[in-house]
Amino acid sequence: MNTRIGKSLETNLQAASLRAGGFGPGRYRVGGLHRAKAGVSRLCALCLFLLFGLNSCGSVHPWGTYDEAVLHACNNFAETDLGQDLEELGEALVYLDDNDRLPPPGLHAHIGYLHSLTGDNDSARVHFQAEMDLYPEARVFMELCLSKLGGGP
């Protein structure tokens, strides 16, 4: 009985293949393989577009050298000139403001932290508050930083 079902299935596949313009069961399988290759090609094209096409869009926030400055300060804290870092980050804020761009997340918090290290707690409070206003998800951490300065939120 299994032989009859197998023969019947093979006959149906051959008939379907002939109706589709093929020449037997081999053509049916090749057509399926062709469709699979076309699907893989489309998937590869989509991946390449996502990889290269969206990469050229750029970042939402202009990071500039902010991340490099933070890394340098963390690795070489003894050699870091806080005044120079504050000046460079302040210039970055002015540039961003002049070009109607939002500062990246953490920039105001980092400037506030540097001000707290220099003892300028009033400026630190201003920047911690600015970070909270721009990025509400940072509120809990910024409130903790404000409490460490001796003034609540």
URMO-V542633 format. One record per helix or strand of 2 or more residues. SS is the DSSP state (h for helix, s for strand). FROM is the first residue (numbers start at 1). LEN is the number of residues. Records with the same first field share a line. If there is no record, write none. Layout:
SS=FROM-LEN  FROM-LEN
//
This chain:
h=2-18  25-29  55-3  66-10  77-3  82-17  107-12  121-14  136-13
//
